[in-house]
Amino acid sequence: MDSDKVLGEAESVINNSQIKTVKNKVSSNNNYIHDDLAFYILSKLPIKSLKRFGCVRKSWSILFQNSHFNTMFRNNFISNTYDDDDDDDSHHTFLLMHPDDDRIFENQLLLLPPDHTFQNTLKLNLPPTFQLDKPPCLTILGSTSVNGILCLMDYCPGGDLNKVRFVLWNPATHEFVVVPPSPDESGLPHPFGLSTRYNFHGFGYDKVTDDFKVIQYVSFDWDLRYENDNGIYRDPLFEIYSLTNNSWRILDIHMPDCLDFHYTSLIPTVYLDGMCHLLLQSGSERFEMVVFSFDLSHEVTFMTPFDQNFDDALYITHDFSIFKRRHLMVLNGSIALISDNNSDTTLQISILGQLGVKESWIKLFIIDPIPSYRWNLIGVGKKGYIFYRKKDGELAWLDLSTQIVEEIGFKGEENTCDIGIYKESLLSIRGLNN
């Protein structure tokens, strides 16, 4: 691959005037790009492209071992968070607050102002179905809006942890659609003494069919209320809901037995470009983690493992005094793994270059120390700000570009709030024709 091909691909990513300047500096005699120019171009490309260009020069195959290139790449990655969308008045960081014992007695969805302080927040009125005497355990699937639509999930209505409810909602138009229960959620007693558990949930947009979809993983456990064990076993399954058809159906997907979906109802999924992603334990003896991804358009799955030596925070050690945590999030349009533990104030941030390719994980940031970090990451908001809870309970956000921490001006108890991104849209939930 010569420099013309590299410049050609870069031209689709970088401003055309910048590429023309670079092309003029490339020697017409030997078609050679100086390292400084090469690093300037390559630092603006996606990781997937960088991996392909590794065969051009030896130095390009080890780019991320070069501290100068690392700095350039990180700076470009951060600066890209400040795009036109981030400065748009319709683009917000939302704060979902859950009920606690002292101050908050209902679910509250707030839009933070541009300075990300608690003052002057805008409270959104939730759909009537969630304005109950007994507040449900509410979450927003994917921690983001999709074409202006939020998918609200109540995962314990009436106190039953094995029941879920979904509502698609456009806050800008106040339109909402209650998703009907799937056949396994009908409320009828399950035969053979089996109880139903809903583990994995995702929401997103199928651009091929112009349809919003909800997906869930359903497993079946023995109900201890039944004394008779008839030896009946039912395989777990995936169900998918189509808004266009307003119905559920079972997907024909075979999953490896080693993947452990138990308790994933408590682990948030993330949504990016038509795909839902979840961090799963593979069930192996080393407790290896994988990223499970589901393509809503083609209804296929991907598994992306981690290199064994990629990050020691991915594996549970024998020293149980140190608890490791991993958080899968979307950071500046990329799937990001953010790792921390309860023994220090360090955050490690890595991004994924290509689904299914474990070598495409790149460790991009190691941030230490973070003032008053309490091992309580909340989420990623507008402009790539990383929100967390400080030791005194104060909510704060970290600006990656300056590594400066600012406080929101509100204290929250553990597990009482979620952070995400909402972008307004006046389009109908059911499409342009409505």
CORBEL-V532193 format. One line per field, one symbol per residue. phi: phi as a letter, one per 40 degrees, with the letter a starting at -180 (. if undefined). burial: I if it has 9 or more other ideal C-beta (glycine too) atoms within 8 Angstrom, else O. A space follows every 10 residues. Layout:
phi->???
burial->???
This chain:
phi->.ccccccccc ccbcddcccc cccccccccb fbbcdccccc cccccccdcc ccccccbccc cbdccccccd cccccccccc cccccccccc bbcbbcbccb cbbbbacbbb bccdcfbccg cbccccddcb cbcbcccbab cgfacbfgbb bcbbcacggc ccbbabbcab ccbgcabccc ccdcbcgcdc cggcbbbbbb baaabcccbf acbbbabbbb bcccccccbc gcbbccabbb bbcdcfabac ccbcbdcccb ccgcccbccb bafgbbbacb ccgcccfcbb ccbbccccfb bbbbcbddbc acccbccccc cbccbbbcab bfgbcbbbba acbabbbbbb bccacgbccc cbcbbbbacb dfcbgacbib bdggcbcabc ccgccabbcc cbfcbbccha bbccgbabba bbbcacccdc hccb
burial->OOIOOIIOII IOIIOOOOIO OIOOOIOOOO IOIOOOIIII IIIIIOIIII IOIIOOOOOI OOIIOIOOII OIIIIIIIOI IOOOOIOOOO IIIIIIIIOI OOOIOOIOII IIIOOIIOOO IOOOOIIOOI OOOOIIOIII IIIIIIOIII IIIIIIIOOO OOIIIIIIII IOOOOIIOIO OIOOIOOOOI OOIIIIIIII IIIIIIOOOO IIIIIIIIII OOIOOOOOOO OOOOOIOIII IIIOOOOIOO IOOOOOOOIO IOOIIOOOII IIOIIIIIII OIOOOOIIII IIIIIIIOIO IIIIIIOOOI IOIIIOOOOO OIOIIIIIII IOOIIIIIII IOOOOIIIII IIIIIOIIOI IIIIIOIOOI OIIOIOIIII IIOIIIIIII OOIIIIIIII OOOOIOOIOO OIOOOIIIII IIIIIOIIIO OOOO
